[in-house]
Amino acid sequence: MHVKVQHGNKQGDSYMSDGKSAKNKVTVVVSLLILACLAVVVINVWRAKHREVTRVEKTTVIPVTISPAITGELDWFTDVTGDLTPIQSAALYAKVPGKIIEEIFVEKGDWVEKGQLVASLEKDQITANLNRGRAVVEVAQTSVDVLEKDFRRIENLYKSKAAPKQKLDHIQAELDVAGARLKEAQAALKELDVLFRDHDIYATQSGIVADRFVDPGNMSNSKAPILTISNEKVLKVELTVPEIEFSNIREDLAVTFVTDACPGRTFTGKVALINPTVDPMTRTIKAEVHIKNDDMQLRSGMFAHVRLYFGKKQALLIQREGLNKMPGTGNYYVYAVKEGKARIKNIETGIFQGNRVEVSSGLAEGDQVVIQGQNRLRDNTPVEIIQNKDVEKNPGDMP
């Protein structure tokens, strides 16, 4: 038993020796792997830094073209849009409901004069009633005529004391009753005459038949128009003008405008009405322009591009190419070169005119604005000026 025990210990020692050797090998392998990974990381970091240094070296200085901000003269105007509408428009209704529309004498687009007959309703019933009314008046008038003759005869007899006072009073009473009946008949006839005339529809103003809503044979309806008449010789455009122009717009201000329907032709008009208040929601004011249309080249419903011209003004100007817009906003910025670097300047713009833009804030006269090469710039990017272009101070024509 003792010998066997000793023999067993020798085997255990052998196993323990082999285990330590395996662990040492694993440790060495793991260490080598860690060192290899570290070497890869170091190499990659070195390569990245080397590429960055190379890239920075290549993009350190960006060539750009600049143009200085200058003070120049601008045509001062604002552009707005609106629809042409008639200054006067009248809807014609039948005054008598429930009657058949017998005739309509005009078509859509026809010119009509004020007082012109444009439609009529059936008149059979009203004609019969009118004839009866005239007959009643005629009978009543005859009765009055007879009684007046009798009254004069009795009156003469009474004056000669050949007839009593009682008889004179009696004939006077009959005459009064007949006279009252005559007045009632005449009033009824007058109403019938008015009703008869109401069966005809007349133009209430001169103009063009803009719409015709019914045809002969339809029933009249006092709440539904038969047609509308528009005075197209004077049109208007209702404009929404920015609040900033409130002090500039005035009545009788001349305006020019064009329409898509008449390409190549410019029309004129004048500001006729200005709303004295500003809409607090939109920060705009309402104005109305009136346009003479004697040649009838314009029609209501046309879309007008209107220019309100205020004169000329001095303004700080830059070239349009220098503008950059912030994505998702209506805000503009430029790159201005100072001490060899391009710096971002947030600006507010005013009038856009040709290749020139008014800058109302954010720049000063003489600031060097980048107009070419800005797509490669960031704030404080070093730059090299390769060309300098001036802004045109006084262009010959308005855009």
LUMROTOR-144672 format. One record per residue (C-alpha): residue in one letter; x, y, z. Coordinates in steps of 0.5 Angstrom, whole numbers, padded with zeros to 4 digits, always signed. Example, Ala and Ser with C-alpha at 12.3 -4.5 7.8 and 13.67 -1.06 7.14 Angstrom:
// LUMROTOR-144672
a+0025-0009+0016s+0027-0002+0014
// end
This chain:
// LUMROTOR-144672
m+0000+0000+0000h+0006+0005+0002v+0009+0003-0005k+0003+0004-0009v+0002+0011-0005q+0009+0013-0007h+0008+0011-0014g+0001+0015-0015n+0005+0022-0012k+0010+0021-0018q+0004+0021-0023g+0001+0027-0020d+0008+0031-0020s+0008+0029-0027y+0001+0032-0029m+0002+0038-0025s+0009+0040-0029d+0005+0039-0036g-0001+0043-0033k+0004+0049-0032s+0008+0048-0038a+0001+0049-0042k-0001+0055-0038n+0006+0058-0040k+0004+0057-0047v-0003+0060-0047t+0000+0066-0043v+0005+0067-0048v+0000+0067-0054v-0005+0071-0051s+0001+0076-0050l+0003+0076-0057l-0004+0077-0059i-0005+0083-0055l+0002+0086-0058a+0000+0085-0065c-0007+0088-0064l-0003+0094-0060a+0001+0094-0066v-0004+0095-0071v-0008+0100-0067v-0001+0104-0067i+0000+0103-0074n-0007+0105-0076v-0007+0111-0072w-0001+0113-0075r-0003+0112-0082a-0010+0117-0080k-0006+0122-0077h-0001+0122-0083r-0007+0122-0088e-0010+0128-0084v-0004+0132-0084t-0003+0131-0091r-0011+0133-0092v-0010+0139-0088e-0003+0141-0091k-0007+0140-0098t-0013+0144-0096t-0010+0149-0091v-0011+0155-0096i-0017+0156-0101p-0017+0160-0107v-0023+0165-0107t-0026+0170-0111i-0028+0176-0107s-0033+0182-0108p-0033+0188-0103a-0040+0191-0100i-0041+0198-0103t-0046+0203-0102g-0050+0204-0109e-0056+0206-0112l-0062+0202-0112d-0069+0202-0115w-0074+0202-0109f-0080+0197-0110t-0083+0191-0108d-0087+0186-0112v-0093+0183-0110t-0099+0179-0113g-0106+0179-0113d-0112+0177-0118l-0116+0182-0122t-0123+0183-0120p-0129+0188-0123i-0129+0194-0119q-0137+0194-0119s-0141+0187-0120a-0148+0186-0120a-0152+0180-0119l-0159+0180-0122y-0165+0176-0119a-0172+0175-0121k-0177+0179-0116v-0182+0175-0117p-0181+0168-0115g-0184+0161-0117k-0185+0164-0124i-0183+0160-0131i-0177+0164-0134e-0180+0165-0141e-0174+0169-0144i-0166+0171-0143f-0164+0176-0148v-0157+0176-0147e-0151+0171-0147k-0145+0170-0142g-0140+0175-0145d-0145+0180-0148w-0144+0187-0146v-0150+0190-0144e-0152+0198-0142k-0155+0200-0136g-0163+0199-0136q-0163+0194-0142l-0168+0188-0141v-0164+0182-0140a-0170+0177-0138s-0177+0176-0137l-0182+0172-0134e-0188+0169-0136k-0194+0174-0135d-0201+0171-0137q-0203+0171-0130i-0201+0178-0128t-0203+0180-0135a-0210+0178-0133n-0210+0181-0126l-0208+0187-0129n-0214+0187-0134r-0219+0186-0128g-0215+0192-0124r-0216+0196-0130a-0224+0194-0131v-0225+0195-0123v-0222+0202-0124e-0226+0204-0130v-0232+0202-0127a-0230+0206-0120q-0229+0212-0124t-0235+0212-0128s-0239+0211-0121v-0235+0217-0119d-0237+0221-0125v-0244+0220-0125l-0245+0222-0117e-0241+0228-0119k-0246+0230-0124d-0252+0228-0119f-0248+0232-0114r-0247+0239-0118r-0255+0238-0120i-0257+0237-0113e-0253+0243-0110n-0256+0247-0115l-0263+0245-0113y-0261+0246-0106k-0258+0253-0107s-0265+0255-0111k-0269+0252-0105a-0272+0247-0110a-0268+0241-0106p-0268+0239-0098k-0261+0239-0095q-0262+0232-0093k-0262+0230-0100l-0255+0234-0102d-0252+0230-0096h-0254+0224-0098i-0251+0225-0105q-0245+0227-0102a-0244+0221-0098e-0245+0217-0104l-0240+0221-0107d-0235+0220-0102v-0236+0212-0102a-0235+0212-0109g-0229+0216-0109a-0226+0212-0103r-0227+0206-0108l-0224+0209-0114k-0217+0210-0110e-0217+0203-0107a-0218+0201-0114q-0213+0205-0117a-0208+0203-0111a-0209+0196-0113l-0208+0197-0120k-0201+0201-0119e-0199+0195-0115l-0201+0190-0121d-0197+0195-0125v-0191+0195-0121l-0192+0187-0121f-0192+0187-0128r-0186+0191-0129d-0182+0186-0124h-0184+0180-0129d-0178+0183-0133i-0171+0184-0131y-0167+0190-0133a-0159+0191-0132t-0157+0195-0126q-0151+0197-0129s-0147+0197-0136g-0142+0192-0136i-0140+0185-0139v-0145+0179-0137a-0140+0175-0133d-0144+0169-0131r-0151+0166-0133f-0154+0161-0128v-0161+0159-0131d-0164+0158-0138p-0171+0159-0141g-0176+0154-0138n-0173+0154-0131m-0177+0157-0125s-0175+0164-0122n-0172+0164-0115s-0171+0171-0111k-0165+0168-0107a-0162+0165-0114p-0159+0170-0119i-0160+0169-0126l-0154+0172-0128t-0148+0177-0126i-0146+0183-0129s-0139+0186-0128n-0136+0193-0130e-0130+0191-0133k-0128+0198-0136v-0125+0199-0129l-0121+0193-0125k-0118+0193-0118v-0113+0188-0115e-0113+0187-0108l-0106+0187-0105t-0102+0184-0099v-0096+0189-0098p-0091+0187-0092e-0091+0192-0086i-0084+0195-0087e-0087+0198-0093f-0093+0202-0089s-0089+0208-0089n-0088+0208-0097i-0094+0206-0100r-0099+0212-0101e-0106+0213-0105d-0104+0215-0112l-0098+0211-0112a-0097+0209-0119v-0096+0201-0120t-0094+0197-0126f-0096+0190-0127v-0096+0184-0132t-0101+0178-0133d-0099+0171-0135a-0105+0172-0140c-0102+0178-0144p-0094+0176-0144g-0090+0182-0146r-0095+0187-0144t-0094+0192-0138f-0100+0195-0135t-0101+0201-0131g-0105+0203-0125k-0106+0207-0118v-0106+0205-0111a-0113+0207-0109l-0115+0205-0102i-0110+0203-0096n-0112+0199-0090p-0110+0204-0084t-0108+0198-0080v-0103+0192-0080d-0105+0185-0079p-0102+0183-0073m-0102+0175-0075t-0099+0176-0082r-0095+0183-0081t-0098+0186-0087i-0103+0191-0090k-0108+0191-0095a-0108+0196-0101e-0113+0196-0107v-0110+0198-0114h-0115+0201-0119i-0114+0200-0127k-0117+0203-0133n-0119+0198-0138d-0122+0202-0144d-0119+0197-0149m-0122+0191-0145q-0115+0187-0146l-0116+0185-0139r-0121+0181-0135s-0123+0179-0128g-0120+0173-0126m-0113+0174-0129f-0107+0173-0124a-0103+0180-0124h-0095+0181-0122v-0095+0188-0119r-0089+0192-0118l-0090+0198-0113y-0085+0203-0115f-0082+0208-0109g-0077+0211-0113k-0069+0210-0112k-0065+0209-0105q-0058+0209-0103a-0056+0202-0100l-0051+0197-0098l-0050+0192-0104i-0046+0185-0105q-0046+0181-0111r-0052+0175-0111e-0047+0170-0112g-0044+0171-0105l-0051+0169-0102n-0051+0163-0098k-0058+0160-0095m-0058+0156-0089p-0062+0149-0090g-0069+0149-0088t-0069+0157-0087g-0070+0163-0090n-0064+0166-0087y-0058+0168-0091y-0050+0168-0089v-0044+0170-0093y-0036+0169-0092a-0033+0175-0091v-0025+0175-0091k-0021+0178-0086e-0014+0177-0084g-0013+0172-0089k-0019+0168-0086a-0026+0167-0089r-0031+0168-0083i-0039+0167-0083k-0043+0173-0083n-0050+0172-0082i-0054+0178-0086e-0061+0181-0087t-0063+0182-0094g-0067+0187-0097i-0068+0188-0105f-0066+0183-0110q-0064+0187-0116g-0061+0183-0122n-0054+0181-0119r-0054+0186-0114v-0057+0185-0107e-0059+0190-0101v-0056+0188-0095s-0060+0191-0089s-0055+0189-0083g-0050+0184-0082l-0044+0187-0086a-0041+0194-0087e-0038+0198-0093g-0032+0195-0095d-0033+0188-0093q-0029+0183-0097v-0035+0178-0099v-0033+0171-0102i-0037+0170-0109q-0033+0164-0111g-0030+0158-0108q-0035+0159-0102n-0037+0151-0102r-0030+0149-0100l-0030+0154-0094r-0032+0153-0086d-0032+0159-0081n-0024+0161-0080t-0022+0157-0086p-0015+0160-0089v-0016+0163-0096e-0012+0166-0102i-0015+0172-0106i-0014+0170-0113q-0019+0175-0116n-0023+0182-0114k-0029+0184-0117d-0033+0190-0116v-0041+0191-0115e-0044+0195-0121k-0047+0201-0117n-0052+0204-0122p-0055+0199-0127g-0058+0201-0133d-0065+0198-0132m-0069+0195-0127p-0070+0188-0127
// end
